[in-house]
Amino acid sequence: GAADDEFGRSVSVSSDGSLVVVGAPNSGSAYVFHGTIGAQVHKLVADDGADWDWFGISVSVTSDGSQVAAANIYYNILYVKIFTSKIYEHLSL
C-alpha cells in the first residue's frame, strides 16, 4: 500500500493465531492474512467504500476466525461490516 494508508492502524488476531486482520483506513480497506504462513488471503473493502473513508479504522476477528468485522467512521457515525467465513474457505492449507 501507499505510505500514508495507515496500514496497521488496527490489528486483530484469532485465538489460535491462524488469522490476522490488519486495517488500512486511509486506503479504505482491511487485509486478512493467514497467521501461520503470513500470506495475504483477502482484501476487504466496503461495498460503497473509497480511499480515505476510514474503512478499516477498527477491525476484529472472532476467536475461531469465522467472522471478521471492519468499521469506518463517516460524519461521526460508526459503520460496521461483518464478513463471514465463506470468504476464507481456501485457508485450509
MOKABEL-V772055 format. One record per pair of residues at least 12 apart in sequence whose C-alpha atoms are under 10 Angstrom apart, sorted by sequence separation. I is the first residue (numbers start at 1). J is the second residue. D is the distance in whole Angstrom. If there is no record, write none. Layout:
<<I J D> <I J D>>
This chain:
<<10 22 6> <11 23 6> <20 32 6> <21 33 6> <30 42 9> <31 43 5> <32 44 8> <44 56 9> <58 70 6> <59 71 6> <69 81 6> <70 82 7> <8 21 9> <9 22 7> <10 23 5> <11 24 10> <19 32 7> <20 33 5> <21 34 9> <30 43 6> <31 44 6> <56 69 9> <57 70 7> <58 71 5> <59 72 9> <68 81 8> <69 82 4> <70 83 8> <8 22 5> <9 23 6> <10 24 8> <19 33 6> <20 34 6> <21 35 9> <29 43 7> <30 44 5> <31 45 9> <56 70 5> <57 71 6> <58 72 7> <68 82 6> <69 83 6> <7 22 7> <8 23 6> <9 24 6> <10 25 9> <18 33 8> <19 34 5> <20 35 5> <29 44 6> <30 45 7> <55 70 7> <56 71 5> <57 72 6> <58 73 9> <67 82 7> <68 83 5> <69 84 9> <6 22 10> <7 23 6> <8 24 6> <9 25 7> <18 34 6> <19 35 5> <20 36 9> <28 44 9> <29 45 5> <30 46 9> <54 70 10> <55 71 5> <56 72 6> <57 73 8> <67 83 6> <68 84 7> <6 23 8> <7 24 4> <8 25 9> <9 26 10> <17 34 9> <18 35 4> <19 36 8> <28 45 6> <29 46 7> <54 71 8> <55 72 4> <56 73 9> <66 83 9> <67 84 5> <68 85 8> <5 23 9> <6 24 5> <7 25 7> <17 35 5> <18 36 6> <19 37 10> <20 38 9> <27 45 9> <28 46 8> <53 71 10> <54 72 5> <55 73 7> <66 84 6> <67 85 6> <5 24 6> <6 25 6> <7 26 8> <11 30 9> <13 32 10> <16 35 9> <17 36 7> <18 37 9> <19 38 9> <20 39 10> <21 40 10> <53 72 7> <54 73 6> <55 74 9> <65 84 9> <66 85 5> <67 86 9> <4 24 9> <5 25 6> <6 26 6> <7 27 8> <10 30 9> <11 31 10> <12 32 10> <13 33 10> <16 36 10> <18 38 9> <20 40 9> <23 43 10> <29 49 8> <52 72 10> <53 73 7> <54 74 8> <58 78 10> <65 85 7> <66 86 8> <67 87 10> <4 25 10> <5 26 4> <6 27 8> <9 30 10> <11 32 10> <14 35 9> <19 40 10> <20 41 10> <21 42 9> <22 43 10> <23 44 9> <28 49 6> <29 50 9> <53 74 7> <57 78 10> <59 80 9> <61 82 10> <64 85 10> <66 87 9> <67 88 9> <2 24 10> <4 26 7> <5 27 5> <6 28 10> <7 29 9> <8 30 9> <13 35 8> <19 41 10> <21 43 10> <22 44 10> <27 49 9> <28 50 6> <29 51 8> <58 80 9> <59 81 10> <60 82 9> <61 83 9> <66 88 8> <1 24 9> <3 26 10> <4 27 8> <5 28 8> <7 30 8> <8 31 10> <21 44 10> <27 50 7> <28 51 5> <29 52 9> <49 72 9> <55 78 10> <59 82 10> <65 88 9> <66 89 10> <2 26 9> <5 29 9> <7 31 9> <26 50 9> <27 51 4> <28 52 6> <29 53 9> <44 68 10> <46 70 9> <54 78 10> <55 79 9> <56 80 9> <1 26 10> <2 27 8> <25 50 10> <26 51 6> <27 52 6> <28 53 6> <29 54 8> <30 55 7> <31 56 9> <44 69 10> <45 70 9> <46 71 9> <55 80 9> <56 81 10> <1 27 8> <25 51 8> <26 52 4> <27 53 8> <28 54 6> <29 55 6> <30 56 5> <44 70 8> <46 72 9> <55 81 9> <24 51 10> <25 52 7> <26 53 7> <27 54 7> <28 55 4> <29 56 5> <30 57 9> <24 52 9> <25 53 7> <26 54 6> <27 55 8> <28 56 6> <29 57 9> <30 58 9> <31 59 10> <25 54 4> <26 55 8> <27 56 9> <28 57 9> <30 59 8> <32 61 10> <24 54 8> <25 55 5> <26 56 8> <23 54 9> <24 55 7> <25 56 5> <26 57 8> <23 55 8> <24 56 5> <25 57 5> <23 56 4> <24 57 7> <25 58 8> <46 79 10> <22 56 8> <23 57 6> <24 58 9> <46 80 9> <47 81 9> <21 56 9> <22 57 9> <23 58 7> <24 59 10> <46 81 7> <22 58 9> <23 59 6> <32 68 9> <45 81 9> <46 82 10> <21 58 10> <22 59 7> <23 60 9> <44 81 10> <21 59 7> <22 60 9> <30 68 10> <20 59 10> <21 60 7> <30 69 9> <31 70 10> <44 83 8> <20 60 9> <21 61 7> <30 70 7> <20 61 8> <29 70 9> <30 71 9> <19 61 8> <29 71 10> <19 62 10> <28 71 10> <29 72 9> <44 87 10> <19 63 9> <21 65 10> <28 72 8> <11 56 9> <18 63 10> <19 64 9> <20 65 9> <25 70 10> <42 87 8> <5 51 9> <10 56 7> <11 57 10> <12 58 9> <13 59 10> <14 60 9> <15 61 9> <17 63 9> <18 64 9> <19 65 6> <25 71 9> <41 87 9> <42 88 8> <5 52 8> <9 56 8> <10 57 6> <11 58 8> <12 59 6> <13 60 8> <14 61 6> <15 62 8> <16 63 7> <17 64 9> <18 65 8> <19 66 9> <21 68 8> <23 70 8> <25 72 8> <41 88 8> <6 54 10> <8 56 9> <9 57 7> <10 58 5> <11 59 6> <12 60 5> <13 61 6> <14 62 6> <15 63 5> <16 64 7> <17 65 9> <20 68 10> <21 69 9> <22 70 9> <23 71 9> <25 73 10> <5 54 10> <7 56 9> <8 57 9> <9 58 8> <10 59 6> <11 60 7> <12 61 6> <13 62 8> <14 63 5> <15 64 6> <16 65 9> <19 68 10> <21 70 9> <41 90 8> <6 56 9> <7 57 10> <9 59 9> <10 60 9> <11 61 9> <12 62 9> <13 63 8> <14 64 6> <15 65 8> <41 91 8> <6 57 9> <12 63 10> <13 64 10> <14 65 5> <13 65 8> <14 66 9> <14 67 10> <14 68 10> <34 88 10> <12 68 9> <32 88 9> <37 93 10> <12 69 10> <34 91 7> <33 91 9> <34 92 10> <34 93 10> <10 70 10> <19 88 10> <19 91 9> <18 91 9> <18 92 10>>
